[in-house]
Each structure stands twice: as structure tokens, then as C-alpha cells.
Amino acid sequence: MVGKGRIALILGVIAGLVIGGLIGYSLSPAKEVKGTEVTVNAKGDVIWMLPGRRALDPEVFGTPDNPLKTNLLPLEMRGVSEDGRSFTTTTAPGPFSNNVKKITGEISLSVRDMTPTDTPASKDEASMVATFTDPSGKNTYRVVLEKLIPVGPEHQFFGGVGTDVYMHGTTEIGTPLMPSMFSYVTLWGYGDIYLNGKLVDSKRVIHLMVTERLRDDNFKLGFEPAKPSELEIHLILPPTKVTPDGPVDSPVPTGFTLPNGVEQPFIHVNFYGVSMDGDKFL
């Protein structure tokens, strides 16, 4: 998942070698690469994640005596139990808490996964439109994907779109604050956000995943998937946007005021009632 840190588009060149047959043999015609095409829709329960502390899995983060993944979550950002033997929660609120509110909304997504690994020449394609409300019901949002990000700055983006991959937790793909999970579709890109029908910002970083269901019937997030046979869509807009000079920290203009009087600086919503066509495992 894309965090609050810097998102950089890393330019590189991946050279492909085409090896011909031996002298006297004709070169076989190139096979057409169709890739994996998946369409996803959801129109059911939707939840909005409010800022909150996230419990720390000892299998992922270790213990105070043997801490793990300190490069991704420094020790000063971890609470410690009274006896000093275990980590408890993050010290600061973030977008992966169990502080959630039901809202309404729907999402439609289509992807064509043509390129398995990162390259600026990726042929991956995707379109996505999501509409939803905030917890107050006063604001309505529309998020539209504009373009994929084909190269990840800190880990694989799978060319912009990944299908049937493991992520998060101990995988080193995305934040370890989310459990290790199987993701049928994942993408990274940027796009537009509309608030009450008005375009309020562009080039917002967007991360989306269609995964096995992580949250239980009460929408609580644990340390492993709650219902692997069901699906869940995660749509995340971190406080980061893309500019001509590179990515910059920038709060999402949500227009939603938290109880402490501060505007929520990120969007993280989950969609349920998911239907998906085109994945080989479903």
C-alpha cells in the first residue's frame, strides 16, 4: 500500500532480448500476449476508516527485545506494554484502525495486466470510478483513475497492475500494518477527486486492492484474513499527490471534519458485495 512517505516515479530502461533460431531455421511467429483481464464491481456495504491506532502483530513487528521491520515502522512509533515484553499499537493514529463508520457507495474497475514486473514501458491498463459518501452523509465523492504508476519507489508495483499476488504483512509489498493477504487485483496510480460534483484536486495518488476479506462481520481488522472465501475492495488515497517536480506531501481535500476540528487528510474506504469476472481463481 502507498504510505505517507514519498512516492517517486523511477525512470529506467529494461532491455528485452529476442533470440532468433539457428541458421537455416525460420523464426517462429511471436505469440500474442493477451494478459489477464478482470472486471470488478461492488454495490453493497461500504465503510470509511477514521484515524486510529493499529494493533501490532508480533509475528510481523517482533518484540522490544527483538524488533522487526524497524525500517518501515521505527521504534518511536510503537507503543510498548507495561511489562516491556511486547509492542501494543502504533503511537499515532493512521488509516488502518478499527475506528470505522458505515457509508454508502459503489465502485467499478477493469484492468488488463500485461506486464508482470516494474518497467516504464509497462503495457498494463486500468480504469476505475468510485462514488461514496462521508460518515456525515453531507459530502459525496467521486474518484476517477487517470493513469497508472508503472514503477514503485520502494517495492514492486507490478507494472502498475498486479493480479493474484501476496501483499502486506511480512511480504515486503506494501505497509506491514495490513495483514498478509492474497490480492486478486492491485493497482497504483493517480487521478481526480470530486467533492459534491466539483473537481477539487487532481494527480492524487490512488492505491486499490481486491482481496480476500480481511475484516470480520463487525468490520474489525485482525492479524489475518477473517473470511478468505469472500471479497473486499480497498480504495486508499494517501496524503500524497503527483506534481511535475515529483510527489509531494499534500492532505486530501476531504472536506470532512473530525471531532478534534481537523479535516481528515486521507481517504480509506472498503467496499463489499463484490462481483468479479476474469480471475482464474474465482
N, C-alpha and C positions, 0 to 999 in steps of 0.2 A: 504494500500500500504506500502511497506518496505521503510523507510526513510533512512537518512544518519546515524542515530543512530545505536547502537549496535544491532546485530541480534544474539540471543543466542538460542541454541538448549537445551530446558529444559527437562531433563530426569525425568520421573515419572512413576508410575505404576497405571493403572486403573484396578481394580479387577472387574470381571463380575460374577454375581451370577446366577446360573442355578437352578431353583426351580422345583423339581420333583412333581409329582402328589401325592395324598393321598395314604396311604397304601391300596393295593387292586386294584389300578388303574395303568395301564401301562403308561409309559412316552411317550407322543406324539413325533413322529419323528421331529427333528429340521428342520425348514424351510430353504431352500437355499436362501441366501441373494444375489441378483443379482446386487444391487446398480443401479446407474444411469450412463449410458454410452453415451457420447456425442463426436461427431467429428466435427471439425470446420476447415474451410479453407478460405483463403482470398487472392485474387489476383486482386487488383484494386488500387485506390489511397492510398498512404502511406504518412504520414507526420512525420517529425523529429522535436522534440521540442528542441529549443535552450534555453539557460539560460535566464530567465527573471523574473520580479516581478509578483506576483499573487495578483489580487484584492481580498479583504477580505469581505466575506459575513457577514453582521451584524447579521443575524439570527444564524450564527454559532459562530462568534467571539465576538458578543456583541458590546459594545461601550466603550470608555475610562472611562466613569463613571460606567459602569457595564460590565467589560470584562469577556469573557467566554473562556474556553479551554486554559488557560494560561499554563497548564502543557504540552500542545502539541505545542503551539506557544507562547513563552514568550513575554512580553510586549515590550522588547527592540528590538524584531524582527518585530514590527508592525509600519508602518507609521501612522501618525495622521493628520487629516485635519487641515487647518489653524484656523478654529474656535474651534478646540479641541473637537468637538462633535462626530466624527466618525473616525474609522480606515479606511485607504485607501488601501495600498498594503503591501506586505512583504517588508522589508527594503533591503533584499539581493535577488539576482536572484536565481531561482531554476528551477526544471524540469516541472512546471505546468503553464507555461506562455502562452501568445498568440503570442509569437515570434516563428513562425514555418516556415518550408520550405518543399515543396513537394519533395519527393524522389520516388524511385521505390522499389518494393519488394513483397514478398509473405510469407505466414505462413501456417503451417498445425499443427493441435493439436488434440489429442484424450485423453480423460480422462475416468476413471472409479471411480466414487465417491461411496466408500463402507462404509466410516466411517464419521459420521456427525460432530463429535467434536474432539478436540485435544487429542491425545494419541500417545506415541511412538510406540504402536502396530498397528497403522493405516494400513488398507489394501488398501488405495487409490492408484491408479495407474495413470500415465500420461506419454505421450511422446509429444515432441514439437520440431519443427525445423523451424527457421525463417531465411530468407535471405533478405538483403536490402542494399541500398547504403547510403552514407552520402550526405549532401547537395551539396558538390562539385562534386559528381559523380566520384571522383577518388578512393574512397575506397568502398569495398564491404565486408559485414559482414555476417557471419553465426553463429547463436546462437542455441545451442543444449542443451536441458534439460537433466541433468544426473540423478538427484534424487530429490524427494520431501522433504520438511521440514514439518514434521507432527505436530509440536508444536510451537505455536507462543510465543515470549517472552513478548509481551505487550497486545496482543489481540488474539482472536481465529484465527487459520489458518485452521479450519475445517478439521483437519487431513491431511492437505496438499492440498486437493482439496475441494472446495465448489461449490455447484450448487444451483442456484435460491436463492440467498441471497441478502440482502441490505447491502451496504457498504458506507464508507466515509461520508463526511458531518457531521451530528450530530449522526451517528450510533456508534461511538467509535471503528469501524473496519476500520483501515487504516487512512491515513492522512486526516484531515478536510479541507485541501486545495483543495481537489477534491469535487465536489458536491455530495450530497446524491444520490445514484443510485441503480438500480436493476442490479445485476450481474448474468448472466446465468451460467457462469463458471468463477471461480477464482482459482488460484493456487500460491503457494510459493515453491520455490526450488532453486537448484543451478546447474550450468552447465558450458559448454565450450563456448568460443568466438573465432571465426576465423576471421582474417583480411587479405583480399586478398588471401584467400586459406591457410593461415598459422595459426596454433593454437598459439594464443598469450597469453591466460590465461585460467585457469580452476577454478572450485569452485566459479564462480561468482554468487552472489545472483540474482535470477530471480523472478519477480512478473508479473503475466499475468492476465488479466481480459477480458471477453467477455461481454459487457454491452450494454444497450440501448445507442443510440448515444448521446454523451454529447456535441460535437462541432457542430456548425451550418455549413451552406454551405460554409462559408468563414473560417472554421476551428477555429472559436473563441470559447473560453470556458467561459461560464457564471456561474450562481449560481444554475442552474437546468438543467436537460437533455433538449437538443434542439429538438431532434426527437426521442421520445420514441419508435416509431414503427420500427426504423432502428437499425442496429447493428454497433458496433465499437470494435476493439480489441486494448487493451493497452498492450504493452510489455515494461517493465521497468527493467533496470539494474542499481541499485544504486551504489555509490562508496563504496561497501562492498563486501568482499569475505569470504568464509569459510576456516578455517585452522584447523589443528589438535588441536591447542590451543584455538579454538573458533573463532568467527567472528572478523575481523579486518577492519578498515577503509582502503580502497585501491581504488584509482581512476581507473575507467575502461579505459583500454588502447585503446581508440577510434582511435588514430592517426588523429583525426580531430581538426584542429587548429581554434580557434575562432578569431574574428577580433582583440582582445586585445593580441593575441600571445600566449594564454594559451590553452592547449589541453582540450577539453571538457571532464569532469570527469565522466559523466553518459550517459546512453542511455535511451531515452524515445521516442518510435515510436508508431504511431497509424495506424492500417490497416483498410481499408474499402472494400466494395464489398464482404461482409462476407456471407458465407453459413454455416448453422449449422444443424446437424441431431441428434436427440435423446432427445432434451429437451422437456419436457411435455407441456411447454407453447408456443411452436412455431410449 
